Amino acid sequence: MKALVMTKYGDVNNSLAFQEIAKPQINADQVLIKVHAASINPVDYRILRGDAKALMKLNFPAGIGRDVSGVVEAVGDNVTTFAVGDEIFSRVDEPLAGTLAEYVISNAIDSVKKPANLSHEEAASIPLVGITAYQSLIEVAKLKAGEKVLIHAGSGGVGTLAIQLAKSIGAFVATTTSTANVKLVTKLGADQVIDYKKSNYLDQIKDFDVVFDTLGGEYCLDAFKVIKKGGRVISVAGEFDAQITKELGLNCLIRGLLALKARKVVKAAEQKQATYRFVMMAANGKQLAALADLFESKVMTPVIDSVYDFDDSIEALNHLVKGRAKGKIIVKIAD
Ligand SMILES: NC(=O)c1ccc[n+]([C@@H]2O[C@H](COP(=O)([O-])OP(=O)(O)OC[C@H]3O[C@@H](n4cnc5c(N)ncnc54)[C@H](OP(=O)(O)O)[C@@H]3O)[C@@H](O)[C@H]2O)c1
């Protein structure tokens, strides 16, 4: 089968190649999916760059892509939830990454029937960013109706779904974006839109219950300036907290270095009597099923920046690297 693979650590233009590789073999708890559409995420090029070397070692050639929508081609002996021919979508578990390919494996528990009202391209736009928003806002922040949440980068892959998910709970949503995307985030339901080209969100947001930081760096630390005493800051792009470094089983040296890097954030959290958590999303079929319901009932809607042909996957990744996508970039693999 044809697959885009990572051949070595490096950048998108010098470390990826299309290769003919063997179709992957499923175990008893997995399904083989004929890929119709995949979506790409910053983690794809970050891992390629070697940013996650301390967390996992790659054996090259290695698959790229984590989001898939397609048709079940084969089911493992223990799988009772799906049959050949079912249309499903999934954020494949990390060791199975490789959705930019004609076929990919997913664990049955990480897979969900595709909402009937969505195309494969639309469904593929959801899993990784949708589960990230779910784990950040619902599982960790425990966001409630009436609470005020600031969601950074509301026009990005994570932001576009996070705004909609927070609104579905009944929260008040403020978001940051550039002038060109003000209309988009307003349409998605944001109650307060801060155009970062025209004003500083630090002057406009005060005493919020939750900040969802998808930008990292100064945004992670500055979150503590805008939350109320006892608020919650959740980041998917900022400093690792002690809990995540422990859960990831990092060695003492790396944990020490990360703790040193996070010391300002920890101090800021203490001063505000706030909680700070870094979320590292993980595949989760139950949460994806909850999201599927929200899309099926049209409470949430997919946001697609662009659709590329499989042969243009590297171009698609170059587009993503620029960091200006409005929603998700999709790669169409089959009709
Ligand atoms: N920890 C995890 O498990 C996890 C999971 C998913 C994602 N992430 C991370 O979360 C981050 C966001 O992911 P994503 O998929 O949403 O990325 P993305 O789709 O590439 O984000 C692009 C968007 O970011 C906006 N943006 C860039 N700089 C901004 C700024 N200063 N203020 C407001 N908006 C800004 C851009 O809008 P403008 O053009 O209007 O600026 C654009 O729409 C990435 O760093 C990713 O690696 C982590």
The ligand as a Gaussian input file, in Angstrom:
#p B3LYP/6-31G(d) Opt

LIG

0 1
 N       -0.931000      18.579000      24.506000
 C       -1.735000      18.019000      23.590000
 O       -2.179000      16.877000      23.733000
 C       -2.100000      18.813000      22.368000
 C       -3.165000      18.387000      21.568000
 C       -3.539000      19.172000      20.467000
 C       -2.824000      20.342000      20.180000
 N       -1.789000      20.677000      20.987000
 C       -1.029000      21.932000      20.716000
 O       -1.944000      23.005000      20.761000
 C       -1.523000      24.023000      19.879000
 C       -2.692000      24.403000      18.965000
 O       -3.005000      23.300000      18.132000
 P       -3.948000      23.501000      16.879000
 O       -4.144000      22.184000      16.250000
 O       -5.119000      24.304000      17.270000
 O       -2.980000      24.405000      15.961000
 P       -3.324000      25.201000      14.646000
 O       -4.634000      24.768000      14.099000
 O       -2.130000      25.097000      13.760000
 O       -3.443000      26.722000      15.147000
 C       -3.480000      27.703000      14.173000
 C       -4.308000      28.861000      14.690000
 O       -3.611000      29.511000      15.754000
 C       -3.985000      30.879000      15.725000
 N       -2.985000      31.682000      16.408000
 C       -1.649000      31.682000      16.192000
 N       -1.047000      32.574000      17.018000
 C       -2.042000      33.164000      17.733000
 C       -2.074000      34.171000      18.749000
 N       -0.950000      34.764000      19.176000
 N       -3.256000      34.504000      19.295000
 C       -4.412000      33.919000      18.869000
 N       -4.439000      32.964000      17.894000
 C       -3.273000      32.592000      17.349000
 C       -4.060000      31.193000      14.236000
 O       -4.983000      32.230000      14.051000
 P       -4.512000      33.663000      13.484000
 O       -4.054000      33.387000      12.076000
 O       -5.769000      34.462000      13.577000
 O       -3.411000      34.142000      14.367000
 C       -4.566000      29.891000      13.618000
 O       -5.946000      29.924000      13.322000
 C       -0.300000      23.478000      19.140000
 O        0.843000      23.951000      19.788000
 C       -0.425000      21.976000      19.330000
 O        0.827000      21.317000      19.277000
 C       -1.406000      19.942000      22.043000

